């Protein structure tokens, strides 16, 4: 029996964490993860603070046994963009192919994808992936990531003995739609 993916969703946004705007990207990312299917065991909107993010990554990976932590926001060049640094502080090893593929796909839509500082890596048996901050970019990045998530989680859980024998599978089906809502961050 294949266990569902245990996921944590983190939105790094100073304004959303203060209640000054709705966290559209985080809510969309939560919906996309649930469509894998994954059990989203944590959804947090936090300030883009390096120490806060690092502690949250470690807590979700080590104490909540998340298979997957997805973030949105804090990956640009602004003075308060610290998500990649916090990720690097928390991971054991980097997975550079994921952000490279997401950036390549993003370049098909906007030249500004070159400025994205996405990071991905593994802490223990947890994959942590930073996604951009806008809802459209989250959706596009998730489409790049989705086909490899099942295999990645199986690898990290130790369920894959020989990658050559593992059939390529991906979660298919329509992406969940996202509409504006009045959900408050929890």
N, CA and C of each residue as an Amber inpcrd file, in Angstrom:
protein
   558
   0.8400000  -1.1830000   0.0000000   0.0000000   0.0000000   0.0000000
   0.8830000   1.2450000   0.0000000   0.5930000   2.1520000  -0.9090000
   1.3540000   3.3900000  -0.9880000   0.7030000   4.4190000  -0.0810000
   1.4860000   4.9440000   0.8280000   0.9870000   5.9590000   1.7440000
   0.8690000   7.2890000   1.0240000  -0.1150000   8.1000000   1.3910000
  -0.2140000   9.4180000   0.7630000   0.9720000  10.2890000   1.1730000
   1.2740000  11.2210000   0.3270000   2.3280000  12.1840000   0.6210000
   1.8650000  13.0870000   1.7600000   2.7450000  13.2680000   2.7380000
   2.4840000  14.2140000   3.8320000   3.1960000  15.5110000   3.4660000
   2.4120000  16.5690000   3.2560000   2.9760000  17.8160000   2.7510000
   2.7910000  18.9660000   3.7140000   3.7620000  19.8610000   3.6850000
   3.6740000  21.1330000   4.3870000   3.7600000  22.2540000   3.3680000
   2.9150000  23.2520000   3.5140000   2.8940000  24.4010000   2.6060000
   3.2410000  25.6380000   3.4140000   4.2240000  26.3830000   2.9360000
   4.6560000  27.5970000   3.6220000   4.6330000  28.7530000   2.6340000
   3.9500000  29.8000000   3.0240000   3.9500000  31.0260000   2.2420000
   4.7800000  32.0580000   2.9870000   5.8560000  32.4990000   2.3550000
   6.7410000  33.4960000   2.9590000   6.3420000  34.8710000   2.4260000
   5.6140000  35.6010000   3.2310000   5.1340000  36.9130000   2.8040000
   4.9530000  37.8050000   4.0190000   5.6870000  38.8810000   4.0620000
   5.5450000  39.8230000   5.1630000   4.1260000  40.3900000   5.1980000
   3.6220000  40.8480000   4.0480000   2.2980000  41.4790000   4.0100000
   1.1790000  40.4980000   4.3310000   1.2190000  39.3070000   3.7530000
   0.1610000  38.3280000   4.0360000   0.2110000  37.8800000   5.4930000
   1.4060000  37.7630000   6.0560000   1.5150000  37.3380000   7.4600000
   0.9590000  38.3940000   8.4100000   0.9400000  39.6550000   7.9720000
   0.3620000  40.7390000   8.7830000  -1.1240000  40.9420000   8.4820000
  -1.6800000  40.1570000   7.5540000  -3.0900000  40.2920000   7.2000000
  -3.3840000  41.4430000   6.2590000  -2.3540000  41.9900000   5.6050000
  -2.5450000  43.1260000   4.6990000  -3.0020000  42.6940000   3.3110000
  -2.8600000  41.4190000   2.9990000  -3.3530000  40.8840000   1.7280000
  -3.5880000  39.3920000   1.8850000  -4.4430000  38.8750000   1.0150000
  -4.7550000  37.4530000   1.0430000  -3.5800000  36.6580000   0.4780000
  -3.3690000  35.4980000   1.0190000  -2.2860000  34.6310000   0.5520000
  -2.7700000  33.7700000  -0.6190000  -2.9190000  34.3430000  -1.7720000
  -3.4170000  33.6180000  -2.9370000  -2.4720000  32.5040000  -3.3750000
  -1.1820000  32.7630000  -3.3990000  -0.2200000  31.7550000  -3.8660000
  -0.1590000  30.5490000  -2.9450000  -0.1640000  30.7850000  -1.6430000
  -0.1260000  29.6820000  -0.6910000  -1.3810000  28.8370000  -0.7360000
  -2.5420000  29.4820000  -0.8570000  -3.8000000  28.7360000  -0.9460000
  -3.8580000  27.9160000  -2.2300000  -3.3670000  28.4910000  -3.3220000
  -3.3150000  27.7410000  -4.5730000  -2.3780000  26.5490000  -4.4390000
  -1.2170000  26.7580000  -3.8710000  -0.2460000  25.6850000  -3.6950000
  -0.8150000  24.5700000  -2.8190000  -1.5380000  24.9310000  -1.7850000
  -2.1980000  23.9440000  -0.9230000  -3.1900000  23.1160000  -1.7350000
  -3.9770000  23.7700000  -2.5580000  -4.9500000  23.0830000  -3.4020000
  -4.2740000  22.1600000  -4.4110000  -3.1970000  22.6230000  -5.0100000
  -2.4580000  21.7970000  -5.9730000  -1.8770000  20.5600000  -5.3040000
  -1.3220000  20.7340000  -4.1180000  -0.7510000  19.5920000  -3.3930000
  -1.8360000  18.5840000  -3.0330000  -2.9850000  19.0670000  -2.5800000
  -4.0790000  18.1700000  -2.2310000  -4.5580000  17.3630000  -3.4380000
  -4.3600000  17.9040000  -4.6400000  -4.7570000  17.2100000  -5.8500000
  -3.7890000  16.1440000  -6.3060000  -2.6870000  15.9460000  -5.6180000
  -1.6840000  14.9540000  -6.0520000  -2.1780000  13.5050000  -6.0200000
  -2.6680000  12.9580000  -5.0120000  -3.1520000  13.5090000  -3.7540000
  -2.0730000  13.5400000  -2.6800000  -2.1710000  14.5370000  -1.8610000
  -1.3060000  14.6490000  -0.6850000  -2.1620000  15.1080000   0.4880000
  -1.7500000  14.7120000   1.6640000  -2.3820000  15.1950000   2.8770000
  -1.5680000  16.4080000   3.3340000  -2.1650000  17.5800000   3.2640000
  -1.4860000  18.7870000   3.7150000  -1.6720000  18.8670000   5.2270000
  -0.5970000  18.5490000   5.9320000  -0.6860000  18.4940000   7.3960000
  -0.3220000  19.8210000   8.0450000   0.2400000  20.7440000   7.2450000
   0.5640000  22.0660000   7.7750000   0.4960000  23.0830000   6.6520000
  -0.1370000  24.1880000   6.9160000  -0.1770000  25.3430000   6.0120000
   0.0920000  26.5640000   6.8790000   1.1610000  27.2740000   6.5740000
   1.5390000  28.4280000   7.3800000   1.8670000  29.6210000   6.4790000
   1.4600000  30.7850000   6.9300000   1.8460000  32.0470000   6.3050000
   2.7280000  32.7490000   7.3210000   3.9750000  32.9740000   6.9440000
   4.9510000  33.5380000   7.8820000   5.6960000  34.6950000   7.2290000
   6.2690000  35.5760000   8.0340000   7.1200000  36.6310000   7.4670000
   8.3210000  36.0030000   6.7570000   8.8470000  36.7050000   5.7950000
  10.0240000  36.2100000   5.0830000  11.2560000  36.5130000   5.9310000
  11.4130000  35.7120000   6.9590000  12.4990000  35.8570000   7.9100000
  13.3160000  34.5650000   7.8840000  14.6000000  34.6980000   7.6570000
  15.4650000  33.5260000   7.4820000  15.4050000  32.5550000   8.6560000
  15.5060000  33.0550000   9.8650000  15.4940000  32.1920000  11.0390000
  14.1520000  31.5000000  11.2400000  13.0680000  32.2480000  11.0590000
  11.7240000  31.6780000  11.2010000  11.5140000  30.5580000  10.1870000
  11.8880000  30.8130000   8.9470000  11.7150000  29.8110000   7.8920000
  12.5580000  28.5660000   8.1670000  13.8000000  28.7600000   8.5410000
  14.6710000  27.6160000   8.8250000  14.0850000  26.7490000   9.9380000
  13.6660000  27.3760000  11.0320000  13.0860000  26.6220000  12.1480000
  11.8250000  25.8750000  11.7100000  11.0090000  26.4970000  10.8610000
   9.7860000  25.8610000  10.3890000  10.1020000  24.6730000   9.4790000
  11.0790000  24.8200000   8.5950000  11.4960000  23.6950000   7.7400000
  11.9390000  22.5120000   8.5990000  12.7880000  22.7800000   9.5650000
  13.3150000  21.7220000  10.4260000  12.1920000  21.0730000  11.2240000
  11.2900000  21.8690000  11.7510000  10.1780000  21.3440000  12.5480000
   9.2760000  20.4450000  11.6920000   8.9140000  20.8980000  10.4960000
   8.0340000  20.1040000   9.6350000   8.7210000  18.8280000   9.1540000
  10.0070000  18.8960000   8.8900000  10.7360000  17.7060000   8.4140000
  11.0130000  16.7300000   9.5530000  11.5220000  17.2220000  10.6570000
  11.9880000  16.3510000  11.7300000  10.8910000  15.9020000  12.6960000
   9.9130000  16.7490000  12.9560000   8.9040000  16.4310000  13.9620000
   7.5500000  16.0300000  13.3720000   7.2310000  16.5420000  12.1990000
   5.9610000  16.2090000  11.5540000   6.1400000  15.1750000  10.4460000
   7.3860000  14.7970000  10.1520000   7.7120000  13.7880000   9.1330000
   7.0590000  14.0910000   7.7880000   7.1120000  15.3500000   7.3820000
   6.6130000  15.6990000   6.0480000   7.4930000  15.0260000   4.9980000
   6.8680000  14.5020000   3.9680000   7.6110000  13.9930000   2.8130000
   8.0370000  15.1430000   1.9160000   7.2190000  16.1880000   1.9110000
   7.3630000  17.2860000   0.9670000   7.0150000  18.5950000   1.6580000
   7.8760000  19.5900000   1.4910000   7.5830000  20.9470000   1.9420000
   7.7020000  21.8380000   0.7190000   6.6140000  22.5160000   0.3970000
   6.6010000  23.4440000  -0.7290000   6.4420000  24.8530000  -0.1880000
   7.2390000  25.7680000  -0.7260000   7.1450000  27.1620000  -0.3040000
   6.7520000  28.0210000  -1.4960000   6.1940000  29.1590000  -1.1960000
   5.9400000  30.1750000  -2.2040000   6.3610000  31.5150000  -1.6150000
   7.0090000  32.3190000  -2.4370000   7.4340000  33.6450000  -2.0090000
   8.8500000  33.6840000  -1.4850000   9.3890000  34.8980000  -1.4690000
  10.7070000  35.1330000  -0.9050000  11.8730000  34.6610000  -1.7420000
  11.6550000  34.4770000  -3.0520000  12.7190000  33.9380000  -3.9090000
  13.2990000  34.9740000  -4.8720000  12.9010000  36.2200000  -4.7230000
  13.3700000  37.2620000  -5.6260000  14.6530000  37.9140000  -5.1440000
  14.8610000  39.1350000  -5.6170000  16.0870000  39.8670000  -5.3020000
  15.8760000  40.9690000  -4.2700000  14.6760000  41.0700000  -3.7300000
  14.3730000  42.1230000  -2.7670000  15.1130000  41.9370000  -1.4620000
  15.2090000  43.0170000  -0.6960000  15.9400000  42.9550000   0.5710000
  15.3090000  42.0160000   1.5950000  14.0120000  41.6860000   1.4710000
  13.3460000  40.7910000   2.4140000  13.1220000  39.4000000   1.8250000
  13.7890000  39.0620000   0.7460000  13.6560000  37.7410000   0.1330000
  14.7290000  36.8130000   0.6850000  14.3400000  35.9370000   1.6420000
  15.2960000  35.0850000   2.3480000  14.9910000  33.5890000   2.2630000
  13.9610000  33.2130000   1.5140000  13.5600000  31.8020000   1.4990000
  14.6710000  30.8710000   1.0140000  15.3880000  31.1870000  -0.0720000
  16.4580000  30.2670000  -0.5060000  17.5600000  30.0880000   0.5330000
  17.9240000  31.1620000   1.2160000  18.9710000  31.0520000   2.2350000
  18.5030000  30.1840000   3.3970000  17.2490000  30.3660000   3.8170000
  16.7060000  29.5450000   4.9000000  16.6500000  28.0760000   4.4850000
  16.3160000  27.8390000   3.2360000  16.2780000  26.4620000   2.7320000
  17.6720000  25.8480000   2.7690000  18.6560000  26.5810000   2.2850000
  20.0340000  26.0790000   2.2910000  20.5150000  25.8110000   3.7230000
  20.0730000  26.6320000   4.6740000  20.4320000  26.4280000   6.0820000
  19.8500000  25.1290000   6.6310000  18.7030000  24.6890000   6.0840000
  17.9900000  23.5400000   6.6510000  18.2680000  22.2150000   5.9550000
  18.7260000  22.2470000   4.7010000  18.8460000  20.9890000   3.9500000
  20.1970000  20.3140000   4.1560000  20.1990000  18.9890000   3.8800000
  21.4220000  18.1990000   3.9250000  22.1120000  18.1710000   2.5670000
  21.2950000  18.1620000   1.5030000  21.8600000  18.1650000   0.1540000
  20.9170000  18.8680000  -0.8030000  21.5100000  19.5070000  -1.7870000
  20.7850000  20.2820000  -2.7790000  20.3110000  19.3750000  -3.9240000
  19.2040000  19.7600000  -4.5480000  18.6920000  19.0840000  -5.7400000
  18.5660000  20.1560000  -6.8270000  19.6750000  20.4760000  -7.5110000
  19.6730000  21.6180000  -8.4330000  18.8230000  21.4340000  -9.6880000
  18.5370000  20.2140000 -10.0830000  17.7580000  20.0000000 -11.3050000
  16.3520000  20.5530000 -11.2200000  15.7510000  20.5420000 -10.0390000
  14.3750000  21.0300000  -9.9000000  14.2890000  22.5260000 -10.1990000
  15.0580000  23.3850000  -9.5160000  14.9480000  24.8080000  -9.8480000
  15.4060000  25.1280000 -11.2650000  16.3840000  24.3710000 -11.7770000
  16.8210000  24.5990000 -13.1580000  15.6710000  24.3590000 -14.1250000
  14.9340000  23.2730000 -13.9420000  13.8150000  22.9450000 -14.8290000
  12.6890000  23.9680000 -14.6980000  12.4170000  24.3990000 -13.4820000
  11.3550000  25.3920000 -13.2750000  11.7410000  26.7190000 -13.9240000
  12.9980000  27.1210000 -13.7810000  13.4580000  28.3630000 -14.4160000
  13.3740000  28.2630000 -15.9360000  13.7880000  27.1160000 -16.4820000
  13.7150000  26.9370000 -17.9460000  12.2820000  27.0670000 -18.4430000
  11.3510000  26.4450000 -17.7450000   9.9440000  26.5550000 -18.1340000
   9.4610000  27.9930000 -17.9890000   9.8790000  28.6640000 -16.9260000
   9.4780000  30.0440000 -16.7040000   9.9820000  30.9910000 -17.7770000
  11.1570000  30.6940000 -18.3090000  11.7170000  31.5380000 -19.3660000
  10.8820000  31.5100000 -20.6470000  10.0650000  30.4790000 -20.8030000
   9.1770000  30.4160000 -21.9640000   8.0800000  31.4710000 -21.8600000
   7.8470000  31.9910000 -20.6570000   6.7740000  32.9650000 -20.4370000
   7.2800000  34.3650000 -20.1220000   8.4190000  34.4410000 -19.4180000
   8.9260000  35.7540000 -19.0270000  10.4430000  35.7260000 -18.8650000
  11.0730000  36.7770000 -19.3180000  12.5280000  36.8890000 -19.1620000
  12.9270000  37.0560000 -17.6990000  11.9850000  37.4850000 -16.8560000
  12.2840000  37.7060000 -15.4490000  12.4880000  36.4110000 -14.6640000
  12.1990000  35.2730000 -15.2810000  12.4740000  33.9900000 -14.6240000
  13.9640000  33.8450000 -14.3190000  14.8010000  34.5380000 -15.0740000
  16.2430000  34.5200000 -14.8220000  16.5910000  35.0580000 -13.4380000
  15.7400000  35.8890000 -12.8930000  16.0120000  36.5300000 -11.6070000
  15.5370000  35.7170000 -10.4150000  14.8570000  34.6160000 -10.6810000
  14.3280000  33.7850000  -9.6020000  15.4420000  32.9860000  -8.9400000
  15.4290000  32.9580000  -7.6160000  16.4620000  32.2540000  -6.8490000
  15.8870000  31.0050000  -6.1950000  15.0910000  30.2580000  -6.9460000
  14.4950000  29.0340000  -6.4180000  15.5830000  28.0810000  -5.9470000
  15.2600000  27.3210000  -4.9140000  16.1740000  26.3240000  -4.3660000
  15.3740000  25.0710000  -4.0490000  16.0160000  23.9380000  -4.1420000
  15.3930000  22.6710000  -3.7450000  16.4560000  21.8120000  -3.0900000
  16.0230000  21.0190000  -2.1130000  16.9650000  20.1440000  -1.4420000
  16.2560000  19.1530000  -0.5480000  17.0650000  18.3290000   0.0940000
  16.5500000  17.2530000   0.9310000  17.0910000  17.4240000   2.3460000
  16.1810000  17.2930000   3.3010000  16.5600000  17.2180000   4.7180000
  16.0520000  15.8690000   5.2050000  16.9550000  14.9650000   5.5280000
  16.5410000  13.6240000   5.9380000  15.7700000  12.9620000   4.8110000
  14.4870000  12.6890000   5.0410000  13.6280000  12.0750000   4.0270000
  12.5890000  13.0650000   3.5060000  12.8840000  14.3610000   3.6230000
  11.9450000  15.4020000   3.2210000  12.5060000  16.2130000   2.0630000
  11.7150000  16.3410000   1.0010000  12.0660000  17.2130000  -0.1160000
  11.4920000  18.5980000   0.1610000  12.3360000  19.6160000   0.0620000
  11.9180000  21.0060000   0.2480000  12.1450000  21.7230000  -1.0830000
  11.0840000  22.3600000  -1.5930000  11.1730000  23.0500000  -2.8790000
  10.5970000  24.4500000  -2.7390000  11.3670000  25.4510000  -3.1590000
  10.9020000  26.8370000  -3.1910000  10.2820000  27.1160000  -4.5480000
   9.0800000  27.6760000  -4.5390000   8.4010000  28.0890000  -5.7580000
   8.2620000  29.6070000  -5.7440000   8.0120000  30.2020000  -6.9050000
   7.8650000  31.6620000  -6.9590000   6.6620000  32.1450000  -6.1430000
   6.4810000  33.4690000  -6.1090000   5.4580000  34.0530000  -5.2600000
   4.1210000  34.3770000  -5.9010000   4.0270000  34.4080000  -7.2160000
   2.7420000  34.7530000  -7.8330000   1.9350000  33.4930000  -8.1220000
   0.6010000  33.5880000  -8.0630000  -0.2220000  32.4080000  -8.3450000
   0.0580000  31.7820000  -9.7180000   0.1850000  32.5880000 -10.7440000
   0.4520000  32.0430000 -12.0790000   1.7870000  31.2960000 -12.1240000
   2.8110000  31.8720000 -11.5050000   4.1250000  31.2200000 -11.4840000
   4.0990000  29.9520000 -10.6360000   3.3210000  29.9440000  -9.5540000
   3.1720000  28.7380000  -8.7310000   2.5650000  27.6200000  -9.5650000
   1.4980000  27.9270000 -10.2920000   0.8320000  26.9170000 -11.1230000
   1.8020000  26.3560000 -12.1750000   2.5300000  27.2480000 -12.8460000
   3.4770000  26.8130000 -13.8870000   4.5960000  25.9580000 -13.2990000
   5.1430000  26.3960000 -12.1700000   6.2340000  25.6530000 -11.5270000
   5.7530000  24.2890000 -11.0460000   4.5480000  24.2300000 -10.5070000
   4.0110000  22.9720000 -10.0070000   3.8410000  21.9630000 -11.1470000
   3.4760000  22.4380000 -12.3150000   3.3320000  21.5480000 -13.4690000
   4.6680000  20.9080000 -13.8440000   5.7550000  21.6240000 -13.6540000
   7.0920000  21.0710000 -13.9070000   7.4310000  20.0330000 -12.8380000
   7.0900000  20.3250000 -11.6140000   7.4440000  19.4910000 -10.4730000
   6.5850000  18.2350000 -10.3470000   5.3180000  18.3370000 -10.6510000
   4.3640000  17.2510000 -10.4090000   4.8030000  15.8880000 -10.9490000
   5.3160000  15.7730000 -12.1780000   5.6390000  14.4400000 -12.7060000
   6.7200000  13.6770000 -11.9380000   7.5530000  14.3590000 -11.1610000
   8.6350000  13.6630000 -10.4590000   8.3800000  13.4910000  -8.9590000
   7.3010000  14.0380000  -8.4600000   7.0720000  13.9990000  -7.0150000
   6.8740000  12.5810000  -6.4800000   6.0890000  11.7690000  -7.1620000
   5.8640000  10.4030000  -6.6810000   7.1560000   9.6220000  -6.5690000
   7.9460000   9.6470000  -7.6290000   9.2180000   8.9230000  -7.6340000
  10.1580000   9.4720000  -6.5580000  10.1930000  10.7850000  -6.4190000
  11.0750000  11.4030000  -5.4260000  10.7060000  10.9650000  -4.0140000
   9.4140000  11.0020000  -3.7050000   8.9720000  10.5880000  -2.3710000
   9.2840000   9.1120000  -2.1470000   9.0610000   8.2710000  -3.1630000
   9.3850000   6.8440000  -3.0240000  10.8810000   6.6470000  -2.7700000
  11.7230000   7.4110000  -3.4690000  13.1700000   7.3300000  -3.2460000
  13.5270000   7.7060000  -1.8150000  12.9960000   8.8260000  -1.3510000
  13.3350000   9.3170000  -0.0140000  12.8080000   8.4090000   1.0830000
  11.7100000   7.7200000   0.8290000  11.1680000   6.7680000   1.7970000
  11.9090000   5.4320000   1.7540000  12.8000000   5.2510000   0.7830000
  13.5230000   3.9970000   0.6390000  12.7120000   2.9060000  -0.0350000
  11.6710000   3.2920000  -0.7520000  10.7840000   2.3240000  -1.4090000
  11.2370000   1.9450000  -2.8160000  12.2460000   2.6180000  -3.3530000
  12.7480000   2.3240000  -4.6950000  14.0960000   1.6340000  -4.5500000
  14.1910000   0.4330000  -5.0680000  15.4450000  -0.3160000  -4.9940000
  16.2990000  -0.1170000  -6.2380000  15.6350000   0.0570000  -7.3890000
  16.3520000   0.2150000  -8.6540000  15.5660000   1.1910000  -9.5210000
  16.1220000   2.3690000  -9.7400000  15.4140000   3.4000000 -10.5050000
  15.1150000   2.9530000 -11.9360000  15.9280000   2.0710000 -12.4820000
  15.6790000   1.6110000 -13.8500000  14.4140000   0.7790000 -13.9290000
  14.0660000   0.1280000 -12.8300000  12.8780000  -0.7180000 -12.8350000
  11.6150000   0.0530000 -12.4720000  11.7480000   1.2140000 -11.9110000
  10.5910000   2.0190000 -11.5340000   9.9680000   2.5990000 -12.8020000
   8.6980000   2.3570000 -12.9860000   7.9940000   2.9230000 -14.1310000
   7.7910000   4.4060000 -13.8930000   7.8950000   5.1610000 -14.9880000
   7.6260000   6.5820000 -14.8620000   6.1330000   6.7660000 -14.6860000
   5.7650000   7.3430000 -13.5800000   4.3680000   7.6300000 -13.3170000
   4.2610000   9.0670000 -12.8530000   3.1110000   9.6170000 -13.0330000
   2.8660000  10.9520000 -12.5320000   1.4010000  11.0480000 -12.1690000
   1.1350000  11.9900000 -11.3160000  -0.2550000  12.2390000 -10.9730000
  -0.8540000  13.0240000 -12.1090000  -1.9600000  12.5200000 -12.6220000
  -2.6250000  13.1810000 -13.7370000  -3.9740000  13.6830000 -13.2910000
  -4.5910000  14.3650000 -14.1720000  -5.9110000  14.8930000 -13.8810000
  -5.8650000  16.3990000 -13.9140000  -7.0270000  16.9940000 -13.9100000
  -7.0630000  18.4580000 -13.9970000  -6.5040000  19.0960000 -12.7410000
  -5.9060000  20.2430000 -12.9340000  -5.4420000  21.0020000 -11.7870000
  -6.6510000  21.5980000 -11.0850000  -6.6140000  21.6520000  -9.7790000
  -7.7230000  22.2840000  -9.0650000  -7.8300000  23.7450000  -9.4730000
  -9.0410000  24.2490000  -9.5200000  -9.2190000  25.6610000  -9.8290000
  -9.0570000  26.4530000  -8.5450000  -8.6980000  27.6910000  -8.7010000
  -8.4690000  28.5560000  -7.5440000  -9.3630000  29.7610000  -7.6790000
 -10.0870000  30.0490000  -6.6650000 -10.9000000  31.2570000  -6.6620000
 -10.5720000  32.0510000  -5.4100000 -10.8290000  33.3240000  -5.4930000
 -10.5870000  34.1770000  -4.3290000 -11.4880000  33.7140000  -3.1950000
 -10.9510000  33.7090000  -2.0170000 -11.7430000  33.2970000  -0.8730000
 -11.4030000  34.1800000   0.3080000 -12.1510000  33.9870000   1.3440000
 -11.9000000  34.7690000   2.5440000 -11.2280000  33.9390000   3.6180000
 -10.5240000  32.8540000   3.2000000  -9.8140000  32.0360000   4.1820000
  -8.7580000  32.8690000   4.8720000  -8.6900000  32.7360000   6.1470000
  -7.6340000  33.4300000   6.8760000  -6.4880000  32.4510000   7.0830000
  -5.2490000  32.9460000   7.0330000  -4.1030000  32.0630000   7.2280000
  -4.1690000  31.4050000   8.5930000  -3.7780000  30.1370000   8.6370000
  -3.7290000  29.4480000   9.9390000  -2.3180000  29.1280000  10.3040000
